Amino acid sequence: MNGAIVTGLLIPFAGTALGSAFVFFMRREIPSLLQKALLGFASGVMVAASVWSLLMPGMELAGSSVWPVLWGLLAGFAFLLLIDYITPHLHASGEEEGPHSSLSKTAKLALAVTIHNLPEGMAVGIVLAGALASDGGMSVAGALALSLGIAIQNVPEGAIISMPLRSAGNSRWRAFWVGAASGIVEPIGGALVLLLASTVVPAMPYLLAFAAGAMLYVVVEELIPEASEGGHSNLGTVGFALGFALMMVLDVLLG
């Protein structure tokens, strides 16, 4: 059991590191068509994980009341909206948002993705805490499915950080380490949730929905607009379908 927990916490970070390693094998920029396909794929994975691994278990735990899931979902959206407003923010396309325009592009990229990775790590911790609880209503296999889905989403995310950093003149190793470091908050966030498991389990419907809202915000605000921007947006759509289908199958088979 302990090995499964450690694995579940580390898999998302491994996905970020793998994506960041693209900088060693590709040119200074990700080809536009590949980036659209990866962004679409990541979007599909995140949406399916939000529905099957977070919202549906939250509904089951809430019983006859939909309100805990509703309030948790809206709180997740609101939290990420607030985070995007008060912190430096930079889209993968290079468009800047937020009041902190004095920071370098490298700092904005790293900070934006690091902040968005935190609720993903917490989501894994929440599901693992539910699996460990006798009345949590979730399995360790289901938690690993969510962890794997987030890791798949993190692969293009890691590449989207490291490749622009390389293009901006950083060395390959510096670009890799900055990209990989953006994912370290995920196992940390998950571990913190597990340490508070006795407090987390009673609030599980709220927390699962909160994690889903945060993840869906990233999809709507970041991934889908960039996958649809410009020509060949159909590649993003195809990627979304494949990512959604894969995560759905993983959750059904492993959950």
C-alpha beads as a LAMMPS data file, in Angstrom:
LAMMPS data file: protein, C-alpha beads

255 atoms
254 bonds

1 atom types
1 bond types

-500.0 500.0 xlo xhi
-500.0 500.0 ylo yhi
-500.0 500.0 zlo zhi

Masses

1 110.0

Atoms # bond

1 1 1 0.000 0.000 0.000
2 1 1 2.760 2.455 0.920
3 1 1 4.501 1.785 -2.387
4 1 1 1.283 2.504 -4.288
5 1 1 0.858 5.781 -2.413
6 1 1 4.399 6.937 -3.196
7 1 1 3.943 5.900 -6.822
8 1 1 0.661 7.777 -7.066
9 1 1 2.260 10.938 -5.697
10 1 1 5.308 10.783 -7.985
11 1 1 3.741 9.794 -11.312
12 1 1 2.493 13.320 -12.168
13 1 1 5.938 14.768 -11.450
14 1 1 7.468 12.122 -13.718
15 1 1 5.153 13.269 -16.505
16 1 1 6.342 16.862 -16.143
17 1 1 9.986 15.759 -16.157
18 1 1 9.420 13.611 -19.246
19 1 1 7.863 16.517 -21.109
20 1 1 10.669 18.834 -20.045
21 1 1 13.167 16.320 -21.465
22 1 1 11.804 17.041 -24.960
23 1 1 14.295 19.888 -24.972
24 1 1 17.110 17.354 -25.500
25 1 1 15.556 15.768 -28.580
26 1 1 13.756 18.556 -30.422
27 1 1 14.569 21.924 -31.920
28 1 1 14.172 25.124 -29.997
29 1 1 10.434 25.300 -30.607
30 1 1 7.687 22.691 -30.563
31 1 1 6.204 22.321 -34.058
32 1 1 2.837 24.077 -34.098
33 1 1 0.920 21.016 -35.279
34 1 1 2.423 18.811 -32.559
35 1 1 1.707 21.419 -29.893
36 1 1 -1.957 21.621 -30.913
37 1 1 -2.319 17.837 -30.830
38 1 1 -0.633 17.620 -27.400
39 1 1 -2.717 20.438 -25.952
40 1 1 -5.918 18.841 -27.225
41 1 1 -4.888 15.451 -25.855
42 1 1 -4.089 16.971 -22.457
43 1 1 -7.478 18.725 -22.439
44 1 1 -9.318 15.461 -23.059
45 1 1 -7.418 13.687 -20.301
46 1 1 -8.121 16.461 -17.797
47 1 1 -11.842 16.677 -18.576
48 1 1 -12.332 12.906 -18.345
49 1 1 -10.343 12.742 -15.103
50 1 1 -12.420 15.576 -13.653
51 1 1 -15.674 13.788 -14.464
52 1 1 -14.902 10.114 -13.725
53 1 1 -12.248 10.421 -11.017
54 1 1 -13.478 13.499 -9.156
55 1 1 -17.055 14.670 -9.790
56 1 1 -18.767 11.275 -9.980
57 1 1 -17.108 9.906 -6.801
58 1 1 -17.960 13.216 -5.127
59 1 1 -21.622 12.788 -6.109
60 1 1 -21.657 9.257 -4.690
61 1 1 -20.156 10.391 -1.395
62 1 1 -22.577 13.335 -1.148
63 1 1 -25.548 10.966 -1.374
64 1 1 -28.815 12.677 -2.218
65 1 1 -27.446 16.225 -1.994
66 1 1 -25.843 17.917 -4.978
67 1 1 -24.875 21.047 -3.070
68 1 1 -21.474 19.944 -1.694
69 1 1 -20.321 19.081 -5.216
70 1 1 -21.780 22.269 -6.686
71 1 1 -20.135 24.556 -4.123
72 1 1 -16.840 22.690 -4.331
73 1 1 -16.810 22.901 -8.136
74 1 1 -17.512 26.637 -8.161
75 1 1 -14.917 27.199 -5.431
76 1 1 -12.306 25.409 -7.554
77 1 1 -13.018 27.671 -10.510
78 1 1 -12.988 30.768 -8.291
79 1 1 -9.704 29.771 -6.662
80 1 1 -7.857 29.434 -9.969
81 1 1 -9.451 32.634 -11.263
82 1 1 -8.154 34.471 -8.197
83 1 1 -4.707 32.881 -8.536
84 1 1 -4.476 33.936 -12.179
85 1 1 -5.439 37.485 -11.256
86 1 1 -3.034 38.061 -8.369
87 1 1 0.037 36.256 -9.697
88 1 1 2.242 36.590 -12.782
89 1 1 0.613 34.717 -15.625
90 1 1 1.828 33.787 -19.077
91 1 1 0.109 31.638 -21.660
92 1 1 2.160 29.108 -23.591
93 1 1 1.605 31.220 -26.691
94 1 1 3.508 34.055 -25.017
95 1 1 0.553 36.350 -24.273
96 1 1 0.949 38.022 -20.915
97 1 1 -1.770 38.597 -18.348
98 1 1 -1.821 39.918 -14.829
99 1 1 -0.282 42.911 -13.054
100 1 1 3.307 41.577 -12.710
101 1 1 4.732 42.557 -16.088
102 1 1 8.211 43.259 -14.670
103 1 1 9.059 39.582 -14.210
104 1 1 11.033 37.768 -16.879
105 1 1 9.364 35.420 -19.322
106 1 1 11.213 32.503 -17.704
107 1 1 9.880 33.386 -14.251
108 1 1 6.325 33.839 -15.504
109 1 1 6.281 30.514 -17.315
110 1 1 7.678 28.620 -14.331
111 1 1 5.463 30.325 -11.753
112 1 1 2.240 30.050 -13.750
113 1 1 2.597 26.311 -14.352
114 1 1 3.819 25.649 -10.808
115 1 1 0.719 27.321 -9.376
116 1 1 -1.566 25.346 -11.676
117 1 1 0.187 22.094 -10.776
118 1 1 -0.551 22.457 -7.061
119 1 1 -4.297 21.664 -7.210
120 1 1 -3.537 18.711 -9.494
121 1 1 -1.214 17.236 -6.861
122 1 1 -3.808 17.931 -4.187
123 1 1 -6.409 16.124 -6.308
124 1 1 -4.257 12.986 -6.288
125 1 1 -3.782 13.311 -2.532
126 1 1 -7.534 13.709 -2.006
127 1 1 -8.355 10.572 -3.977
128 1 1 -5.582 8.612 -2.235
129 1 1 -6.939 9.758 1.129
130 1 1 -10.383 8.547 0.092
131 1 1 -8.915 5.199 -0.959
132 1 1 -7.157 4.789 2.375
133 1 1 -10.325 5.520 4.336
134 1 1 -12.603 2.546 4.856
135 1 1 -15.624 4.686 3.950
136 1 1 -13.876 6.747 1.294
137 1 1 -15.639 5.027 -1.584
138 1 1 -12.563 5.005 -3.838
139 1 1 -9.820 2.521 -4.685
140 1 1 -6.058 2.895 -4.864
141 1 1 -6.267 1.714 -8.476
142 1 1 -8.673 4.547 -9.233
143 1 1 -6.292 7.013 -7.592
144 1 1 -3.448 5.669 -9.727
145 1 1 -5.626 6.100 -12.819
146 1 1 -6.125 9.762 -11.933
147 1 1 -2.408 10.141 -11.223
148 1 1 -1.550 8.602 -14.586
149 1 1 -4.042 10.837 -16.353
150 1 1 -2.520 13.946 -14.791
151 1 1 0.957 12.692 -15.732
152 1 1 -0.144 12.354 -19.356
153 1 1 -1.440 15.911 -19.232
154 1 1 1.853 17.057 -17.705
155 1 1 3.972 15.733 -20.584
156 1 1 2.983 18.479 -23.045
157 1 1 2.896 20.959 -20.174
158 1 1 6.534 20.227 -19.316
159 1 1 7.519 20.571 -22.965
160 1 1 5.629 23.843 -23.279
161 1 1 7.769 25.227 -20.449
162 1 1 11.201 23.893 -21.389
163 1 1 11.070 24.476 -25.145
164 1 1 10.340 28.240 -24.978
165 1 1 13.030 28.585 -22.308
166 1 1 15.515 26.962 -24.661
167 1 1 14.320 29.214 -27.484
168 1 1 14.919 32.240 -25.241
169 1 1 18.620 31.318 -25.001
170 1 1 18.804 29.121 -21.913
171 1 1 20.912 25.962 -21.993
172 1 1 19.165 22.636 -22.508
173 1 1 19.910 21.529 -18.959
174 1 1 18.655 24.797 -17.442
175 1 1 15.477 24.614 -19.525
176 1 1 14.966 20.996 -18.453
177 1 1 15.481 21.626 -14.750
178 1 1 13.187 24.669 -14.686
179 1 1 10.488 22.716 -16.519
180 1 1 10.835 19.658 -14.286
181 1 1 10.912 21.768 -11.111
182 1 1 7.493 23.204 -11.954
183 1 1 6.031 19.762 -11.229
184 1 1 7.638 19.222 -7.823
185 1 1 4.714 20.932 -6.080
186 1 1 2.435 18.059 -7.134
187 1 1 3.859 15.340 -4.842
188 1 1 4.282 17.974 -2.120
189 1 1 0.642 19.043 -2.379
190 1 1 -0.533 15.443 -2.432
191 1 1 1.580 14.526 0.582
192 1 1 0.243 17.480 2.583
193 1 1 -3.327 16.378 1.882
194 1 1 -2.497 12.834 3.031
195 1 1 -1.013 14.185 6.273
196 1 1 -4.364 15.861 6.913
197 1 1 -6.353 12.783 5.857
198 1 1 -8.426 12.636 9.037
199 1 1 -9.650 16.161 8.300
200 1 1 -9.952 15.636 4.554
201 1 1 -12.231 12.571 4.479
202 1 1 -15.339 14.204 6.028
203 1 1 -15.087 17.020 3.471
204 1 1 -14.360 14.677 0.557
205 1 1 -17.340 15.659 -1.682
206 1 1 -16.337 19.324 -1.459
207 1 1 -12.645 18.631 -2.034
208 1 1 -13.120 16.283 -4.985
209 1 1 -15.351 18.841 -6.683
210 1 1 -12.904 21.641 -5.806
211 1 1 -10.078 19.729 -7.495
212 1 1 -12.292 19.117 -10.520
213 1 1 -13.145 22.802 -10.788
214 1 1 -9.487 23.788 -10.608
215 1 1 -8.515 21.284 -13.297
216 1 1 -11.391 22.273 -15.580
217 1 1 -10.414 25.919 -15.203
218 1 1 -6.946 25.126 -16.540
219 1 1 -8.508 23.307 -19.501
220 1 1 -10.921 26.123 -20.372
221 1 1 -8.522 28.997 -19.718
222 1 1 -5.263 27.546 -20.990
223 1 1 -5.329 24.348 -22.984
224 1 1 -8.366 24.532 -25.271
225 1 1 -7.867 28.155 -26.428
226 1 1 -4.249 27.461 -27.355
227 1 1 -5.142 24.192 -29.089
228 1 1 -7.799 26.009 -31.143
229 1 1 -5.758 29.109 -31.994
230 1 1 -4.889 29.634 -35.675
231 1 1 -5.064 26.961 -38.352
232 1 1 -5.282 23.177 -38.023
233 1 1 -7.419 23.434 -34.892
234 1 1 -8.931 20.093 -35.878
235 1 1 -5.736 18.453 -34.596
236 1 1 -6.568 19.746 -31.141
237 1 1 -10.078 18.328 -31.462
238 1 1 -8.759 14.915 -32.473
239 1 1 -6.253 15.030 -29.622
240 1 1 -9.053 15.901 -27.192
241 1 1 -11.123 12.909 -28.327
242 1 1 -8.180 10.534 -27.948
243 1 1 -7.199 11.898 -24.526
244 1 1 -10.769 11.775 -23.237
245 1 1 -11.258 8.216 -24.484
246 1 1 -7.959 7.027 -22.977
247 1 1 -8.638 8.487 -19.545
248 1 1 -12.208 7.179 -19.564
249 1 1 -10.957 3.661 -20.301
250 1 1 -8.214 3.885 -17.676
251 1 1 -10.647 5.000 -15.015
252 1 1 -13.182 2.275 -15.828
253 1 1 -10.562 -0.487 -16.009
254 1 1 -8.529 0.575 -12.970
255 1 1 -11.213 2.212 -10.870

Bonds

1 1 1 2
2 1 2 3
3 1 3 4
4 1 4 5
5 1 5 6
6 1 6 7
7 1 7 8
8 1 8 9
9 1 9 10
10 1 10 11
11 1 11 12
12 1 12 13
13 1 13 14
14 1 14 15
15 1 15 16
16 1 16 17
17 1 17 18
18 1 18 19
19 1 19 20
20 1 20 21
21 1 21 22
22 1 22 23
23 1 23 24
24 1 24 25
25 1 25 26
26 1 26 27
27 1 27 28
28 1 28 29
29 1 29 30
30 1 30 31
31 1 31 32
32 1 32 33
33 1 33 34
34 1 34 35
35 1 35 36
36 1 36 37
37 1 37 38
38 1 38 39
39 1 39 40
40 1 40 41
41 1 41 42
42 1 42 43
43 1 43 44
44 1 44 45
45 1 45 46
46 1 46 47
47 1 47 48
48 1 48 49
49 1 49 50
50 1 50 51
51 1 51 52
52 1 52 53
53 1 53 54
54 1 54 55
55 1 55 56
56 1 56 57
57 1 57 58
58 1 58 59
59 1 59 60
60 1 60 61
61 1 61 62
62 1 62 63
63 1 63 64
64 1 64 65
65 1 65 66
66 1 66 67
67 1 67 68
68 1 68 69
69 1 69 70
70 1 70 71
71 1 71 72
72 1 72 73
73 1 73 74
74 1 74 75
75 1 75 76
76 1 76 77
77 1 77 78
78 1 78 79
79 1 79 80
80 1 80 81
81 1 81 82
82 1 82 83
83 1 83 84
84 1 84 85
85 1 85 86
86 1 86 87
87 1 87 88
88 1 88 89
89 1 89 90
90 1 90 91
91 1 91 92
92 1 92 93
93 1 93 94
94 1 94 95
95 1 95 96
96 1 96 97
97 1 97 98
98 1 98 99
99 1 99 100
100 1 100 101
101 1 101 102
102 1 102 103
103 1 103 104
104 1 104 105
105 1 105 106
106 1 106 107
107 1 107 108
108 1 108 109
109 1 109 110
110 1 110 111
111 1 111 112
112 1 112 113
113 1 113 114
114 1 114 115
115 1 115 116
116 1 116 117
117 1 117 118
118 1 118 119
119 1 119 120
120 1 120 121
121 1 121 122
122 1 122 123
123 1 123 124
124 1 124 125
125 1 125 126
126 1 126 127
127 1 127 128
128 1 128 129
129 1 129 130
130 1 130 131
131 1 131 132
132 1 132 133
133 1 133 134
134 1 134 135
135 1 135 136
136 1 136 137
137 1 137 138
138 1 138 139
139 1 139 140
140 1 140 141
141 1 141 142
142 1 142 143
143 1 143 144
144 1 144 145
145 1 145 146
146 1 146 147
147 1 147 148
148 1 148 149
149 1 149 150
150 1 150 151
151 1 151 152
152 1 152 153
153 1 153 154
154 1 154 155
155 1 155 156
156 1 156 157
157 1 157 158
158 1 158 159
159 1 159 160
160 1 160 161
161 1 161 162
162 1 162 163
163 1 163 164
164 1 164 165
165 1 165 166
166 1 166 167
167 1 167 168
168 1 168 169
169 1 169 170
170 1 170 171
171 1 171 172
172 1 172 173
173 1 173 174
174 1 174 175
175 1 175 176
176 1 176 177
177 1 177 178
178 1 178 179
179 1 179 180
180 1 180 181
181 1 181 182
182 1 182 183
183 1 183 184
184 1 184 185
185 1 185 186
186 1 186 187
187 1 187 188
188 1 188 189
189 1 189 190
190 1 190 191
191 1 191 192
192 1 192 193
193 1 193 194
194 1 194 195
195 1 195 196
196 1 196 197
197 1 197 198
198 1 198 199
199 1 199 200
200 1 200 201
201 1 201 202
202 1 202 203
203 1 203 204
204 1 204 205
205 1 205 206
206 1 206 207
207 1 207 208
208 1 208 209
209 1 209 210
210 1 210 211
211 1 211 212
212 1 212 213
213 1 213 214
214 1 214 215
215 1 215 216
216 1 216 217
217 1 217 218
218 1 218 219
219 1 219 220
220 1 220 221
221 1 221 222
222 1 222 223
223 1 223 224
224 1 224 225
225 1 225 226
226 1 226 227
227 1 227 228
228 1 228 229
229 1 229 230
230 1 230 231
231 1 231 232
232 1 232 233
233 1 233 234
234 1 234 235
235 1 235 236
236 1 236 237
237 1 237 238
238 1 238 239
239 1 239 240
240 1 240 241
241 1 241 242
242 1 242 243
243 1 243 244
244 1 244 245
245 1 245 246
246 1 246 247
247 1 247 248
248 1 248 249
249 1 249 250
250 1 250 251
251 1 251 252
252 1 252 253
253 1 253 254
254 1 254 255
